[in-house]
Amino acid sequence: MRLAGGVKLEQRQFAETQTALTQISDALTGYAVANGYLPCPDRTTGAGANDGIEDLNAGTTNCAVAEGNLPWATLGIQGADNWGNYFRYRATAAFTDRANPFHLTSTGNISVQCPATSCGSPMIYTTSAP
């Protein structure tokens, strides 16, 4: 009987995390539409780490890090999955550039792939994600 309860909990956590991922997508899209650029990542080490606020280099409009945590506080959403892990986030510099807003024809340089053994051979979904 305990096993069934554990499976239900796991299913609920998975479903709630899927909902959070949809909220992240919507929040990032809204942020980009409102500002013309994506937010910078929240750094994972150093001053201000893991606070959910995007991190810029002091006195500039450049991101302090290329990859870190989702800037959840900046976006006004939750920052961790239901297991307590921060959502990771990376954005191509061309999409976080405040001086030169991106356009719908802009392309990124981040690869999205499935390297897991369950994929068989690695599947590459895109090599130009923002």
CORSUL-V345900 format. One record per run of one state. SS is the DSSP state (H for helix, E for strand, L for the rest). FROM is the first residue (numbers start at 0). TO is the last residue. Records with the same first field share a line. If there is no record, write none. Layout:
BEGIN
SS: FROM-TO / FROM-TO
END
This chain:
BEGIN
L: 0-0 / 35-40 / 42-54 / 56-61 / 63-65 / 69-70 / 75-78 / 80-84 / 86-86 / 90-91 / 96-108 / 114-115 / 119-121 / 129-129
H: 1-34 / 71-74 / 92-95 / 116-118
E: 41-41 / 55-55 / 62-62 / 66-68 / 79-79 / 85-85 / 87-89 / 109-113 / 122-128
END
